Amino acid sequence: MEAAEAVGPGTMGGIRNLLRSGRAIPVSERAGQRAPEYFAETFSAYRFEDTLVYRDPEGYDMVEVILRLAYRK
């Protein structure tokens, strides 16, 4: 099971929609190609880079929502 799917079956679909919307600013070329990669690299940047909130505000918000959902369970 992917980490994002742990908080609900629609989570990866929401990530896919965000990535396709053009609002996301992937942290790498690879992250811009597939939703699981976008999630993984954005989550890593959330954890280890202080600039994600400025580089990809939508991705930063996505991680915040997923973490809130995960901690509620």
C-alpha positions in Angstrom: 0.0 0.0 0.0 1.3 3.4 -0.9 1.7 5.9 1.9 -0.9 8.3 0.5 -3.4 5.5 0.1 -3.1 4.7 3.9 -5.3 7.8 4.6 -8.0 6.8 2.1 -8.6 5.3 -1.3 -9.3 8.6 -3.0 -6.1 10.3 -1.8 -4.0 9.2 -4.8 -6.7 10.3 -7.1 -6.7 13.7 -5.5 -2.9 13.9 -5.9 -3.3 12.9 -9.6 -5.8 15.7 -10.1 -3.6 18.2 -8.4 -0.6 17.2 -10.6 -2.7 17.4 -13.8 -4.3 20.8 -12.8 -1.1 22.7 -13.4 -1.3 24.3 -9.9 1.4 21.9 -8.6 5.1 22.8 -9.1 6.9 19.5 -8.9 10.3 19.5 -7.2 11.8 17.5 -10.0 11.1 16.5 -13.6 10.5 12.9 -12.4 7.9 14.1 -9.8 6.0 15.8 -12.6 5.4 12.6 -14.5 3.4 10.4 -12.1 1.3 11.0 -9.0 3.1 8.5 -6.7 6.5 10.1 -7.6 5.0 13.6 -7.0 3.7 12.5 -3.6 7.0 10.8 -2.6 9.3 13.7 -3.7 7.0 16.3 -2.3 6.7 14.5 1.0 10.5 14.3 1.2 10.9 18.0 0.4 8.3 18.8 3.1 10.3 16.9 5.6 13.8 17.9 4.6 13.6 21.3 2.8 12.4 24.5 4.3 11.6 26.1 1.0 8.8 23.8 -0.2 6.1 26.1 1.1 7.4 28.7 -1.4 8.4 26.4 -4.2 5.2 24.4 -4.4 2.5 25.8 -2.0 -0.1 23.4 -3.4 2.2 20.4 -2.7 2.9 21.7 0.8 -0.8 22.0 1.5 -1.4 18.5 0.1 1.2 17.0 2.5 -0.3 19.0 5.5 -3.8 17.6 4.7 -2.6 14.0 4.3 -0.7 14.2 7.6 -3.7 15.6 9.4 -5.8 12.7 8.0 -3.2 10.1 8.9 -2.9 11.3 12.5 -6.7 11.2 13.0 -6.8 7.5 12.3 
